[in-house]
Amino acid sequence: MPQLNPAPWFAILIFSWFIFLTLVPQKVLTLVFNNEPTPGAAEKAKPGSWNWPWH
């Protein structure tokens, strides 16, 4: 039964993890995003007080 022989499957496992851990992150990190996020305002606007009648 070929499933009991770990030699080819272990090599495939190691090689696939090598690809996932070395080549794929480099490809993902080189992507350039078109819309850069704009920084938020340094001061947040203070909300005005409510002028509701409480009676």
N, CA, C and O atoms as a GROMACS GRO file, in nm:
protein
  220
    1MET      N    1   0.085  -0.118   0.000
    1MET     CA    2   0.000   0.000   0.000
    1MET      C    3   0.090   0.125   0.000
    1MET      O    4   0.179   0.135   0.084
    2PRO      N    5   0.068   0.219  -0.091
    2PRO     CA    6   0.157   0.335  -0.099
    2PRO      C    7   0.138   0.434   0.015
    2PRO      O    8   0.227   0.514   0.042
    3GLN      N    9   0.023   0.429   0.083
    3GLN     CA   10   0.002   0.524   0.191
    3GLN      C   11   0.092   0.495   0.311
    3GLN      O   12   0.118   0.585   0.391
    4LEU      N   13   0.140   0.374   0.323
    4LEU     CA   14   0.222   0.339   0.438
    4LEU      C   15   0.369   0.376   0.418
    4LEU      O   16   0.446   0.374   0.514
    5ASN      N   17   0.408   0.408   0.298
    5ASN     CA   18   0.546   0.447   0.271
    5ASN      C   19   0.556   0.599   0.286
    5ASN      O   20   0.507   0.671   0.199
    6PRO      N   21   0.619   0.651   0.392
    6PRO     CA   22   0.619   0.795   0.415
    6PRO      C   23   0.720   0.873   0.330
    6PRO      O   24   0.718   0.996   0.330
    7ALA      N   25   0.807   0.803   0.260
    7ALA     CA   26   0.914   0.873   0.189
    7ALA      C   27   0.863   0.974   0.086
    7ALA      O   28   0.904   1.090   0.095
    8PRO      N   29   0.778   0.940  -0.010
    8PRO     CA   30   0.738   1.042  -0.108
    8PRO      C   31   0.645   1.146  -0.048
    8PRO      O   32   0.652   1.263  -0.085
    9TRP      N   33   0.558   1.108   0.044
    9TRP     CA   34   0.462   1.203   0.099
    9TRP      C   35   0.530   1.303   0.192
    9TRP      O   36   0.492   1.420   0.195
   10PHE      N   37   0.629   1.258   0.265
   10PHE     CA   38   0.700   1.349   0.354
   10PHE      C   39   0.778   1.453   0.273
   10PHE      O   40   0.783   1.570   0.310
   11ALA      N   41   0.838   1.411   0.163
   11ALA     CA   42   0.911   1.505   0.078
   11ALA      C   43   0.816   1.607   0.016
   11ALA      O   44   0.849   1.725   0.007
   12ILE      N   45   0.699   1.563  -0.026
   12ILE     CA   46   0.600   1.654  -0.082
   12ILE      C   47   0.553   1.752   0.024
   12ILE      O   48   0.536   1.871  -0.003
   13LEU      N   49   0.532   1.704   0.145
   13LEU     CA   50   0.489   1.791   0.255
   13LEU      C   51   0.594   1.898   0.284
   13LEU      O   52   0.561   2.016   0.296
   14ILE      N   53   0.718   1.858   0.296
   14ILE     CA   54   0.826   1.954   0.326
   14ILE      C   55   0.842   2.054   0.212
   14ILE      O   56   0.860   2.173   0.238
   15PHE      N   57   0.837   2.008   0.089
   15PHE     CA   58   0.854   2.099  -0.024
   15PHE      C   59   0.739   2.198  -0.035
   15PHE      O   60   0.761   2.315  -0.065
   16SER      N   61   0.616   2.152  -0.010
   16SER     CA   62   0.502   2.244  -0.017
   16SER      C   63   0.509   2.348   0.094
   16SER      O   64   0.477   2.464   0.069
   17TRP      N   65   0.549   2.310   0.217
   17TRP     CA   66   0.564   2.407   0.324
   17TRP      C   67   0.678   2.504   0.295
   17TRP      O   68   0.671   2.622   0.332
   18PHE      N   69   0.782   2.456   0.231
   18PHE     CA   70   0.891   2.545   0.192
   18PHE      C   71   0.841   2.652   0.097
   18PHE      O   72   0.877   2.769   0.110
   19ILE      N   73   0.758   2.614   0.001
   19ILE     CA   74   0.702   2.711  -0.093
   19ILE      C   75   0.610   2.808  -0.021
   19ILE      O   76   0.617   2.929  -0.043
   20PHE      N   77   0.522   2.756   0.065
   20PHE     CA   78   0.428   2.843   0.134
   20PHE      C   79   0.497   2.941   0.228
   20PHE      O   80   0.450   3.054   0.244
   21LEU      N   81   0.605   2.900   0.289
   21LEU     CA   82   0.669   2.987   0.387
   21LEU      C   83   0.775   3.080   0.329
   21LEU      O   84   0.816   3.174   0.396
   22THR      N   85   0.821   3.056   0.207
   22THR     CA   86   0.925   3.142   0.151
   22THR      C   87   0.877   3.223   0.031
   22THR      O   88   0.896   3.345   0.027
   23LEU      N   89   0.817   3.160  -0.065
   23LEU     CA   90   0.782   3.230  -0.188
   23LEU      C   91   0.650   3.306  -0.178
   23LEU      O   92   0.641   3.419  -0.227
   24VAL      N   93   0.551   3.248  -0.118
   24VAL     CA   94   0.419   3.312  -0.113
   24VAL      C   95   0.421   3.442  -0.032
   24VAL      O   96   0.367   3.541  -0.080
   25PRO      N   97   0.481   3.449   0.089
   25PRO     CA   98   0.483   3.577   0.160
   25PRO      C   99   0.556   3.687   0.084
   25PRO      O  100   0.517   3.803   0.092
   26GLN      N  101   0.662   3.653   0.011
   26GLN     CA  102   0.733   3.754  -0.066
   26GLN      C  103   0.643   3.810  -0.176
   26GLN      O  104   0.645   3.930  -0.202
   27LYS      N  105   0.565   3.724  -0.240
   27LYS     CA  106   0.474   3.770  -0.344
   27LYS      C  107   0.365   3.859  -0.285
   27LYS      O  108   0.326   3.958  -0.347
   28VAL      N  109   0.316   3.824  -0.168
   28VAL     CA  110   0.208   3.902  -0.107
   28VAL      C  111   0.261   4.037  -0.059
   28VAL      O  112   0.191   4.138  -0.072
   29LEU      N  113   0.381   4.041  -0.004
   29LEU     CA  114   0.434   4.166   0.049
   29LEU      C  115   0.474   4.265  -0.061
   29LEU      O  116   0.487   4.384  -0.033
   30THR      N  117   0.494   4.218  -0.183
   30THR     CA  118   0.531   4.310  -0.291
   30THR      C  119   0.410   4.374  -0.357
   30THR      O  120   0.426   4.457  -0.447
   31LEU      N  121   0.290   4.337  -0.315
   31LEU     CA  122   0.171   4.399  -0.374
   31LEU      C  123   0.163   4.547  -0.337
   31LEU      O  124   0.197   4.585  -0.224
   32VAL      N  125   0.120   4.627  -0.429
   32VAL     CA  126   0.104   4.770  -0.405
   32VAL      C  127  -0.045   4.800  -0.403
   32VAL      O  128  -0.118   4.764  -0.496
   33PHE      N  129  -0.089   4.865  -0.300
   33PHE     CA  130  -0.229   4.898  -0.287
   33PHE      C  131  -0.254   5.035  -0.349
   33PHE      O  132  -0.176   5.128  -0.329
   34ASN      N  133  -0.361   5.048  -0.423
   34ASN     CA  134  -0.392   5.174  -0.490
   34ASN      C  135  -0.439   5.280  -0.393
   34ASN      O  136  -0.401   5.396  -0.406
   35ASN      N  137  -0.520   5.245  -0.298
   35ASN     CA  138  -0.577   5.343  -0.206
   35ASN      C  139  -0.508   5.334  -0.071
   35ASN      O  140  -0.535   5.244   0.008
   36GLU      N  141  -0.418   5.427  -0.047
   36GLU     CA  142  -0.351   5.430   0.082
   36GLU      C  143  -0.447   5.493   0.184
   36GLU      O  144  -0.515   5.590   0.152
   37PRO      N  145  -0.453   5.440   0.304
   37PRO     CA  146  -0.543   5.497   0.405
   37PRO      C  147  -0.493   5.635   0.448
   37PRO      O  148  -0.374   5.656   0.468
   38THR      N  149  -0.585   5.726   0.463
   38THR     CA  150  -0.548   5.860   0.507
   38THR      C  151  -0.549   5.863   0.659
   38THR      O  152  -0.636   5.802   0.722
   39PRO      N  153  -0.453   5.932   0.719
   39PRO     CA  154  -0.453   5.939   0.866
   39PRO      C  155  -0.570   6.022   0.916
   39PRO      O  156  -0.613   6.118   0.852
   40GLY      N  157  -0.621   5.982   1.029
   40GLY     CA  158  -0.734   6.054   1.088
   40GLY      C  159  -0.690   6.190   1.142
   40GLY      O  160  -0.571   6.217   1.156
   41ALA      N  161  -0.787   6.272   1.170
   41ALA     CA  162  -0.757   6.405   1.223
   41ALA      C  163  -0.690   6.390   1.360
   41ALA      O  164  -0.723   6.300   1.437
   42ALA      N  165  -0.594   6.480   1.388
   42ALA     CA  166  -0.522   6.473   1.515
   42ALA      C  167  -0.616   6.504   1.631
   42ALA      O  168  -0.610   6.440   1.736
   43GLU      N  169  -0.702   6.603   1.612
   43GLU     CA  170  -0.798   6.639   1.716
   43GLU      C  171  -0.936   6.592   1.673
   43GLU      O  172  -0.978   6.615   1.560
   44LYS      N  173  -1.003   6.528   1.765
   44LYS     CA  174  -1.139   6.487   1.734
   44LYS      C  175  -1.232   6.604   1.762
   44LYS      O  176  -1.214   6.680   1.857
   45ALA      N  177  -1.332   6.616   1.677
   45ALA     CA  178  -1.429   6.725   1.696
   45ALA      C  179  -1.508   6.699   1.824
   45ALA      O  180  -1.555   6.588   1.849
   46LYS      N  181  -1.522   6.804   1.903
   46LYS     CA  182  -1.596   6.791   2.027
   46LYS      C  183  -1.744   6.807   1.997
   46LYS      O  184  -1.784   6.907   1.937
   47PRO      N  185  -1.826   6.712   2.035
   47PRO     CA  186  -1.969   6.727   2.006
   47PRO      C  187  -2.030   6.838   2.090
   47PRO      O  188  -1.995   6.858   2.206
   48GLY      N  189  -2.121   6.910   2.028
   48GLY     CA  190  -2.187   7.019   2.100
   48GLY      C  191  -2.286   6.965   2.202
   48GLY      O  192  -2.329   6.850   2.194
   49SER      N  193  -2.320   7.049   2.295
   49SER     CA  194  -2.415   7.006   2.397
   49SER      C  195  -2.555   7.004   2.339
   49SER      O  196  -2.583   7.077   2.243
   50TRP      N  197  -2.641   6.924   2.395
   50TRP     CA  198  -2.778   6.914   2.347
   50TRP      C  199  -2.862   7.021   2.417
   50TRP      O  200  -2.855   7.040   2.538
   51ASN      N  201  -2.940   7.090   2.338
   51ASN     CA  202  -3.025   7.194   2.391
   51ASN      C  203  -3.169   7.145   2.399
   51ASN      O  204  -3.260   7.216   2.356
   52TRP      N  205  -3.191   7.028   2.451
   52TRP     CA  206  -3.325   6.973   2.460
   52TRP      C  207  -3.388   7.016   2.592
   52TRP      O  208  -3.323   7.019   2.696
   53PRO      N  209  -3.514   7.050   2.584
   53PRO     CA  210  -3.584   7.081   2.711
   53PRO      C  211  -3.608   6.950   2.789
   53PRO      O  212  -3.656   6.852   2.733
   54TRP      N  213  -3.575   6.951   2.915
   54TRP     CA  214  -3.585   6.830   2.995
   54TRP      C  215  -3.713   6.826   3.079
   54TRP      O  216  -3.726   6.742   3.168
   55HIS      N  217  -3.807   6.915   3.051
   55HIS     CA  218  -3.933   6.912   3.129
   55HIS      C  219  -4.047   6.860   3.048
   55HIS      O  220  -4.159   6.851   3.098
   0.00000   0.00000   0.00000
